């Protein structure tokens, strides 16, 4: 019987992963590189982490190049794609993973904290998707995978801005999927729950222990488990899946 997924199934494809220097983004980049894709590693400020990640991907036998840009601005997204085009790359797989948190109760949330999260977590996906779509349409093939969150499904107290952005990502995914399906471009979302990462660790062990008790599988997820979902949605095995939200949360939101 043939394997479910060829180890080098994405050979010949180029994938842009935004926010790739973080825990989940870097694991997604490794997974796509391990599948044979050339990976464009986007980062905002952590150049050292991006360079190290590129070296790791190259050690897997795949191409990699790092690009810096502030995707919370329209000019930042435009400049990113100018640099990508100048480097001779075309993007067939786009993973919109860039995101930040600015937590706080809504009654005390500052306007700038609301705007920063919406711009980085949601508007950046609009900007990068718009820039990537035209060549995907011409090539009649593409994958756009948006990283949402269970916070966008069930909401998190103290994260009205983050939950709103991630819920918006789900609506954006479904609307765009309908717009581009006729061109063999699929658009899907992955919604992680609580994942082992520096962001999760910052919540403190006492809170994380309570979270583990709420998760039916009894543990936090691993970044590699989110990356596996992204790799699947980028593959030909998922060519008949579009407009969907794949929840990777150990059963938390069911």
Rosetta blueprint (number, residue, H / E / L):
1 X L
2 X L
3 X L
4 X L
5 X L
6 X L
7 X L
8 X L
9 X L
10 X L
11 X L
12 X L
13 X L
14 X E
15 X E
16 X E
17 X E
18 X L
19 X L
20 X L
21 X L
22 X L
23 X H
24 X H
25 X H
26 X H
27 X H
28 X H
29 X H
30 X H
31 X H
32 X H
33 X H
34 X H
35 X L
36 X L
37 X L
38 X E
39 X E
40 X E
41 X E
42 X E
43 X E
44 X L
45 X L
46 X L
47 X H
48 X H
49 X H
50 X H
51 X H
52 X H
53 X H
54 X H
55 X H
56 X H
57 X H
58 X H
59 X H
60 X L
61 X L
62 X L
63 X L
64 X E
65 X E
66 X E
67 X E
68 X E
69 X L
70 X L
71 X L
72 X L
73 X L
74 X H
75 X H
76 X H
77 X H
78 X H
79 X H
80 X H
81 X H
82 X H
83 X H
84 X H
85 X H
86 X H
87 X L
88 X L
89 X L
90 X L
91 X L
92 X L
93 X E
94 X E
95 X E
96 X E
97 X L
98 X L
99 X L
100 X L
101 X L
102 X L
103 X L
104 X E
105 X L
106 X H
107 X H
108 X H
109 X L
110 X L
111 X H
112 X H
113 X H
114 X H
115 X H
116 X H
117 X H
118 X H
119 X H
120 X H
121 X H
122 X H
123 X H
124 X H
125 X H
126 X H
127 X H
128 X H
129 X H
130 X H
131 X H
132 X H
133 X H
134 X H
135 X H
136 X H
137 X H
138 X H
139 X H
140 X L
141 X L
142 X E
143 X E
144 X E
145 X E
146 X E
147 X E
148 X E
149 X E
150 X L
151 X H
152 X H
153 X H
154 X H
155 X L
156 X L
157 X L
158 X L
159 X E
160 X H
161 X H
162 X H
163 X H
164 X H
165 X H
166 X H
167 X H
168 X H
169 X H
170 X H
171 X H
172 X H
173 X H
174 X H
175 X H
176 X H
177 X H
178 X H
179 X H
180 X H
181 X H
182 X H
183 X H
184 X L
185 X E
186 X E
187 X E
188 X E
189 X E
190 X E
191 X E
192 X E
193 X L
194 X L
195 X E
196 X L
197 X L
198 X H
199 X H
200 X H
201 X H
202 X L
203 X L
204 X L
205 X H
206 X H
207 X H
208 X H
209 X H
210 X H
211 X H
212 X H
213 X H
214 X H
215 X L
216 X L
217 X L
218 X L
219 X L
220 X L
221 X E
222 X L
223 X H
224 X H
225 X H
226 X H
227 X H
228 X H
229 X H
230 X H
231 X H
232 X H
233 X H
234 X H
235 X L
236 X H
237 X H
238 X H
239 X L
240 X L
241 X L
242 X L
243 X L
244 X L
245 X E
246 X E
247 X E
248 X E
249 X L
250 X L
251 X L
252 X L
253 X L
254 X L
